């Protein structure tokens, strides 16, 4: 069974950049569809980005399109989220998620069966 741990969250200024990492343990990571979600205070957790097991398919929420890039390195059992041109509305806890059944990933949270603990991203004005 795959377990996930996020890292890289920090306090940054508007317009800055961060690179989040999601390290996976387990023998079946390379076959998982992966995704990033985020949750701000008082709001529901929302979709950010997803990537297929082979990196052939990627999809982004409109709010981050053109600013964020999702990638993965199956040899290192790691998924990344490069975040550029950060805005205060990007402030949230960011979660990494994996799906053992949906190899292409998904925008739907209930498709994922493994979640990380989250990492805090704060963007100041």
LOTI-267614 format. One record per residue (C-alpha): residue number from 1; residue in three letters; chain; y negated, z, x negated. Coordinates in Angstrom, 3 decimals, padded with zeros to 6 digits. Each point is the difference from the previous one (the first is absolute). Last residue first. Layout:
! LOTI-267614
ATOM, seq, type, mol, north, up, east
ATOM, NUM, Ala, A, Y, Z, X
...
! end
This chain:
! LOTI-267614
ATOM, seq, type, mol, north, up, east
ATOM, 125, Unk, A, -040.692, 000.209, -000.524
ATOM, 124, Unk, A, 003.294, 001.650, -000.930
ATOM, 123, Unk, A, 003.485, -001.510, 000.240
ATOM, 122, Unk, A, 002.885, 002.489, 000.225
ATOM, 121, Unk, A, 003.633, -001.052, -000.485
ATOM, 120, Unk, A, 002.638, 002.696, 000.482
ATOM, 119, Unk, A, 003.679, -000.715, -000.783
ATOM, 118, Unk, A, 002.874, 000.127, 002.497
ATOM, 117, Unk, A, 003.384, 001.753, 000.123
ATOM, 116, Unk, A, 002.045, -003.207, -000.096
ATOM, 115, Unk, A, 001.823, -001.507, 002.968
ATOM, 114, Unk, A, 003.489, -001.430, 000.678
ATOM, 113, Unk, A, 001.270, -001.439, 003.313
ATOM, 112, Unk, A, -002.588, -002.671, 000.724
ATOM, 111, Unk, A, 000.162, -002.234, 003.080
ATOM, 110, Unk, A, -001.667, 002.719, 002.088
ATOM, 109, Unk, A, -003.266, -000.561, -001.846
ATOM, 108, Unk, A, -000.416, -003.571, 001.207
ATOM, 107, Unk, A, -001.899, -002.332, -002.358
ATOM, 106, Unk, A, 003.327, -001.111, -001.495
ATOM, 105, Unk, A, 001.877, -000.693, -003.216
ATOM, 104, Unk, A, 001.903, -003.192, -000.751
ATOM, 103, Unk, A, 003.255, 001.871, -000.642
ATOM, 102, Unk, A, -000.078, 001.785, 003.346
ATOM, 101, Unk, A, 003.160, 002.141, -000.051
ATOM, 100, Unk, A, -000.437, 002.400, -002.943
ATOM, 99, Unk, A, -003.699, 000.413, 000.700
ATOM, 98, Unk, A, -002.295, 001.743, -002.476
ATOM, 97, Unk, A, -003.288, 001.880, 000.300
ATOM, 96, Unk, A, -002.904, 000.940, -002.283
ATOM, 95, Unk, A, -002.686, 002.238, 001.452
ATOM, 94, Unk, A, -003.752, 000.138, -000.636
ATOM, 93, Unk, A, -002.000, 003.053, 001.065
ATOM, 92, Unk, A, -003.389, -001.255, 001.079
ATOM, 91, Unk, A, -003.452, -001.164, -001.120
ATOM, 90, Unk, A, -000.110, -003.800, 000.412
ATOM, 89, Unk, A, -002.933, 000.439, 002.409
ATOM, 88, Unk, A, -002.132, 001.086, -002.970
ATOM, 87, Unk, A, 000.450, -003.488, -001.507
ATOM, 86, Unk, A, 002.010, -001.202, -002.998
ATOM, 85, Unk, A, -000.795, -003.341, -001.605
ATOM, 84, Unk, A, 003.487, -000.155, -001.524
ATOM, 83, Unk, A, 003.330, 001.622, 000.896
ATOM, 82, Unk, A, 003.168, -000.993, -001.879
ATOM, 81, Unk, A, 003.030, 001.276, 001.914
ATOM, 80, Unk, A, 003.181, 000.195, -002.038
ATOM, 79, Unk, A, 003.751, 000.219, 000.653
ATOM, 78, Unk, A, 002.447, 001.301, -002.635
ATOM, 77, Unk, A, 003.744, -000.122, -000.681
ATOM, 76, Unk, A, -000.743, -001.143, -003.568
ATOM, 75, Unk, A, 002.237, -003.103, 000.132
ATOM, 74, Unk, A, -001.110, -000.459, 003.616
ATOM, 73, Unk, A, -003.634, -000.394, -001.005
ATOM, 72, Unk, A, -002.126, -000.085, 003.127
ATOM, 71, Unk, A, -003.389, -001.252, 001.181
ATOM, 70, Unk, A, -002.635, 000.748, 002.642
ATOM, 69, Unk, A, -003.586, -001.180, -000.471
ATOM, 68, Unk, A, -003.091, 001.527, 001.633
ATOM, 67, Unk, A, -003.526, -001.457, 000.309
ATOM, 66, Unk, A, 000.493, -003.431, 001.570
ATOM, 65, Unk, A, 001.632, 001.459, 003.095
ATOM, 64, Unk, A, -000.633, 003.748, 000.281
ATOM, 63, Unk, A, -001.330, 000.362, 003.567
ATOM, 62, Unk, A, 001.929, -003.054, 001.197
ATOM, 61, Unk, A, 003.291, 001.778, -000.723
ATOM, 60, Unk, A, 002.046, -001.759, -002.643
ATOM, 59, Unk, A, 003.188, -002.083, -000.232
ATOM, 58, Unk, A, 002.223, -000.988, -002.893
ATOM, 57, Unk, A, 003.105, -002.206, -000.136
ATOM, 56, Unk, A, 001.818, -001.369, -003.078
ATOM, 55, Unk, A, -000.114, 003.391, -001.727
ATOM, 54, Unk, A, 003.848, -000.025, -000.154
ATOM, 53, Unk, A, 000.558, 003.086, 002.170
ATOM, 52, Unk, A, -002.885, -000.922, 002.279
ATOM, 51, Unk, A, -003.485, 001.493, -000.252
ATOM, 50, Unk, A, -002.190, 001.956, 002.438
ATOM, 49, Unk, A, -003.649, 001.064, 000.211
ATOM, 48, Unk, A, -002.353, 002.488, 001.699
ATOM, 47, Unk, A, 001.515, 001.178, 003.295
ATOM, 46, Unk, A, -001.547, 002.987, 001.732
ATOM, 45, Unk, A, 000.695, 003.724, 000.363
ATOM, 44, Unk, A, -001.876, 001.335, 002.988
ATOM, 43, Unk, A, -003.475, 001.442, -000.443
ATOM, 42, Unk, A, -001.529, 003.481, -000.093
ATOM, 41, Unk, A, -000.118, 000.089, -003.787
ATOM, 40, Unk, A, 000.946, -003.403, -001.498
ATOM, 39, Unk, A, 003.588, -001.261, -000.174
ATOM, 38, Unk, A, 001.252, -002.843, -002.167
ATOM, 37, Unk, A, 002.962, -002.381, -000.126
ATOM, 36, Unk, A, 001.572, -001.993, -002.842
ATOM, 35, Unk, A, 003.161, -002.054, 000.464
ATOM, 34, Unk, A, 003.336, -000.933, -001.516
ATOM, 33, Unk, A, 002.965, -002.194, 000.989
ATOM, 32, Unk, A, 003.026, 001.393, -001.736
ATOM, 31, Unk, A, 002.649, -002.065, -001.852
ATOM, 30, Unk, A, -001.233, 000.837, -003.514
ATOM, 29, Unk, A, -000.045, 003.716, 000.815
ATOM, 28, Unk, A, 003.795, 000.237, 000.533
ATOM, 27, Unk, A, 001.084, 002.212, -002.931
ATOM, 26, Unk, A, -002.248, 002.976, 000.602
ATOM, 25, Unk, A, -003.286, 001.395, -001.244
ATOM, 24, Unk, A, -003.299, -001.638, 000.842
ATOM, 23, Unk, A, -003.420, 000.332, -001.634
ATOM, 22, Unk, A, -003.008, -000.933, 002.111
ATOM, 21, Unk, A, -003.146, -000.777, -001.976
ATOM, 20, Unk, A, -003.643, -000.125, 001.075
ATOM, 19, Unk, A, -002.597, -001.935, -001.987
ATOM, 18, Unk, A, -003.621, 000.943, 000.591
ATOM, 17, Unk, A, -003.293, -001.896, -000.005
ATOM, 16, Unk, A, -003.689, 000.757, 000.496
ATOM, 15, Unk, A, -002.502, -001.539, 002.394
ATOM, 14, Unk, A, -000.833, 003.312, 001.672
ATOM, 13, Unk, A, 000.666, 002.831, -002.422
ATOM, 12, Unk, A, 003.418, 001.401, -000.875
ATOM, 11, Unk, A, 001.969, 003.218, 000.627
ATOM, 10, Unk, A, 003.690, -000.442, -000.853
ATOM, 9, Unk, A, 003.426, -001.246, 001.115
ATOM, 8, Unk, A, 002.263, -001.392, -002.716
ATOM, 7, Unk, A, 003.424, 001.255, 001.092
ATOM, 6, Unk, A, 002.578, -000.561, 002.741
ATOM, 5, Unk, A, 003.615, 001.266, -000.071
ATOM, 4, Unk, A, 002.833, -001.741, 001.884
ATOM, 3, Unk, A, 003.683, 000.869, 000.532
ATOM, 2, Unk, A, 002.677, -002.655, 000.542
ATOM, 1, Unk, A, 003.428, 000.993, 001.323
! end
